[in-house]
Amino acid sequence: MGTADEVEKLAAAGDVEALTQLGKEALVGRAGPRTPEDGARLLLAAAEKGSAEADVLIAVLIAVDARETADWSLALGYLQRAAERGWAAAREQLGVLAADREIVRQASMGEPDSKTWERLRDTIDIASLLKPLPICAFSDSPRIGVIEKFAHEAECNWMIARGRSNLKRAEVFDQSRGGRLLDNSRTNSATLFGFLDMDVVLALLRARLAHTAGFARTSLEETNVLHYAVGQEFSRHFDYYDPSREANAAEIAAKGQRVGTFLIYLNEGFDGGETEFAMLDRRYKGSTGDGLFFMNVDESGRPDPRTMHAGSAPTRGEKWLLSQWIRGVPGAGL
């Protein structure tokens, strides 16, 4: 849109696009002295002037911190308004979340009438979508559990589509200096979802995941969607940070230990590609929507080397996973 000064001037004059852009930049600390609170106010102003994009962003802001059904209802209200204003991603999200699949089918055919998005929103069962699901033991020690049908097929397809749009070669943590780097031990691709990449579908998945695993949502790191083509793998590794290494100790001090990992299997139709726990001599391959949760530390909080695992390479087809790392300190995540 131009330089930062030009965007500021346009926003001050009430330009909707500039208000939205500046609000986004402020939310993630890229608007000079402006705070995330300033960003929210700018987006509210843009939304009141008709910005569907601002509506979607406000829906996410509310959903990320939603505590009660009323909060989720408010978030869905903004999503509905964005859909009514023609924002395609808002319409698609309502379709993903709606319980009435016949209305979803009708909405996908031709030009929906003005009440379609309200009808879709009214069939969204927030309580059901947030309900924690039972974890069936895969291993008692270390603690590994399977959650069957954790995510709905529509949610899985949505996350695959979102992930496919921005794949990059996956990185690993630099054990020597901190930060991230490319390494031959990991050849798959990944899409990382920062705050501005979030949507209401992902916010709901994260909330359900946190409830199921027994952690605060603020302990969840940024979510990754992982893609494995034939022959691509993530060889045997640990998800915890080894505190004996200086770079890891600094990471733990700053954000807490990575105590848990939650995987959602987003698709089927591939051969191979199991999650392997080498020290347990066990493998797991979930069906679409199944979850796998494991603690990377023992009961005392110490790193548990028995959790060494690998993402095996598919021998046919492609494998999609949602990967969610969990910190031991609330507030250390996204």
N, C-alpha and C positions, 0 to 999 in steps of 0.2 A: 504493500500500500504506500510505500514511501519511507522516509526516515522516521525515527522515533519522534522527532519534534513535529513532523507533519501529521503523524497519527494523533499526537496529543492535541494539536490544533483542531483537527477534524472532529475528534471526540468532544472537545470543549464546545464545538458548534452543534453538537447533537447528531453527527453522522453515525448511522446505525452500524455500518461495517466497521468503522473506526472504534466505536464503543466496544463492539464485540472483540475485535482484535486486541485492543488494549486490555480488556478484561481478562482475556486468555493469558496474555503475557504477564500480567500482574499476579495471576493465580499461581504461576510457577516461578515467580521471583525474577522475571526478565524485563521488568518495566521500571528500572531505576529505583527510586525511593518508594514507589507504590507497593502496598502490602496485598496479600491475598484477600483481605477484607475489602480493600479498594476494588480488587478484581470482581468480587461478588456484586458490589454495588454497581459497577459499570455494566455487568451482564444483566442485572435487573433492569437498568435503564434501557439497554438495547432490546430486551425482551418486551418491555412495555411499548417500544416503538415498532414492534413487529418482527424482530429477529427470531426465526425458528432455531438457528444455531445456538443463540443465547439460551433459548428455552431448554434445549437438550443439555447444555452445559450446567444450567441451574439444576436440572433433574439429577444429574450426576452428583453435584455438590451436596444435594439433600440426601441422596441415596447412600453415599459413602459414609455419612454420619448418622443415618436413620436409626432411631432407637425404638420407635413405636409405630404401630400400624398407620397412625395419622401422618407420620413423616413420609412413609412409603407412598401413601395416598397422594400427598402433595407432590412428590417426585413424579408419580404417574400422571398427575394433572398437567405438569409442565410438558411431559413427554407427549401426552395427548394433544396439547395445543400445538406443539411442533409438528405433529402429524397432520393436524388440520391445516397448518400453514404450508404443507407440502414437503416437509423434510423427509426424504426417503428413509434414512436410517431410523428415524423415530417410528415411522410406520412399520418397518421391519421388526423393530424391537417389540412393539405391541403385539405383533403377530407371533413372535417367539414365545412371549410370556402368557398369551391368552390361553385359557383352558378350553374354549369352544373352538375346535378345529374347523368346524363348518363355516363359522363366521370368518375365520382366517382364510379359508379357501375362497370364499366369496370376495373378500377384500383383495385377493391377488388377481382377480379376474376383472378386467375392464376398469372403469373409473368408479371407485367406491362413492357412495352417497355421503352426505355431510355428517351423518350419525354413526358411520361405520367405526370410527376411531373411539367414540364414546362407548359403543357396544363392546368393542374389543377390550378396552380398559376395564369395563364392568365385570368381565369374566376372569380377570386376573386374580388368583387366590394367593395373596401375599403370605398368609399364615402357612399355607401348604408349601410354598416355595422357600420359606425360611426354616421349615421344620428340620431339626437335626435328625440324621438317619443313623440306624444302628450299625456299629462296627463289628464285623465278624473276625475273630482272631485268625490270622495267618501264621503268626508266631507270637508266643507269649513273651519270650526273651531272646532277642530284643523285641520290643513291642511293634508289631506290624499287623495292620488290620485291613480288611477288604470291606468296601461299602458298595453293595450291588445297587445298580440303577440310581446312582447318586445324582446324575444330571440327565435331563430329558434329551431326547434325540434332537429336538429343535434347538436347544441350547448348545449342544455339541456342534451341530452344523453351523450355527452362528459364529462360534469361536473359531472353527476352522476357516470360515470365510474371512473373519477379521484377521486371523493370523497369516493367512496366505498373502494378504495385501502388502505385507512389509517384512518379509523374511530376510534375515541376514545370517551369515555364518555364525554359529553359536560360539561363545567365548567361555573361558574358564577363569577362575580367580588366580591372580599372580601370587603364588605362595612366597615369593622373595621380596617383592616391592609393593604389593597391594595393587588394587585396580584389576582390570580385566585384560586378557590377551587371547589370541588365537593359539590353539595347540592341537597337535595331531591326535591327541587322545580323544578329541571331540570333533566329529566331522559333520554332525547334523546342523540344521538351521533353526533359528528361533525368532520370534517376534516378542519384544518386551513392551508391556503396556504401562506407560507412564500415566500420570494423572490426566493429561489432556487426551489420552487414548482410551480412557475408561468410558463405559456406557452403563446403562441401568441393568442390562442383562448380566454383565460381568460383576457389577456391584452386588447383585442378588446372589450370584454364585459364590462370591467371596464371603458374604455374610453366612450363607448356609454352610460353607466349608468351615468357617471359624466356629460356628455353633457345634457342628459335628465333631470337630477335633478338640473342642474345649479350650479355645484360645480367644483372646480379644482380637477384633478385626484390625486394630492398630498394630498387632504383632505380625501381620502379613506383609511380606515384601511385595514389590511389584510383580505382577503375574507374567509368566512366560507361556506362550504357545509354541510347542516344539514340533518340528517336522523332520521325519526320517525317510529319505528315499532309499531305494535298494542299495545295500552296502554301507550305509551311513550308520554310525554308532556313537555312543558315549561310553568309552571303555571304563573298566572298574575304577571307582572313585568313592570318596566320602563327601557328604553334603555339609558336615560340620566343619568348623574352622579349628585346625590344630593349634592350641594355645601356646605350644612350645616354639612356634615360628613367630618372629617379631611382627611381620606384617599382619598375621592372623590375630595376634594379641591386640594390636591396635584396632582392628576391625571389631573384635569382641568388645573392647572397651567403649567403642563409639556406638555400637548398635546392638550389642548382645550376641550371644551364641545362636547359631542357626540350629534350633533344637528339633525341628520337625519338617517333614516333607509330605506334601499331599499331591498325588497325581490323579488326573481324570483322563481316562481313555476315551478319546473323542471319536474313534472310528474302528471299523473292522475291515475285512477284505484284504488282509495282508498275511503273508506267511513269515514265520520267525518274529523278531521284534519283541521278544519277551523282556520283562524287567528281571534281571538275574541278581540274586543274593548269593554271591560265591561262597562265603564262609558258612552259609546255612545249607548249601547245595539245594537251593530252591529257586524256582522261576514262577513268574506270574504274568499272565496275559489277559487283560480285562476285555469284556465286551463293551460295546458303545455305551458310554455313560457311567461305567463302573469307576469307583474310586479306590485308591490304594494310599493308606496313610501309615507312615512309620516315624518313630522317634529316633533321632540321630544321637541321642544321649541316653545314658542309663538313669536309674532312679535317683542317683545322687547328683545328676547333672553333668557328669563327665562324658566326654566323647566316647561313643561305643563303636569300636572298630568292626564289630560283627555286622554293622549296617552297611559295610562296603557293598556297592551295587553297580550295575551296568545297564545301559540301554542298548540291548542287542540290535543288530542291524536286521531290517527286513530282507528276506530273500525274494519276495515278490510283493508288488504293491507299495503303498506308502502308509506310514504310521503317523498319526497325529496325537499329541498329548497336551493337556494343560498341566503346567508344573507350578506349584505354589510352595515356596519356602516360608518357614515360620520362625520368627525370632523369639527368644525367651523373655524379651523385655517389651511390655506393652508400650506403644508409642514409637517403637523403633522401625516400624514398617512404613507403608505408604501413607 
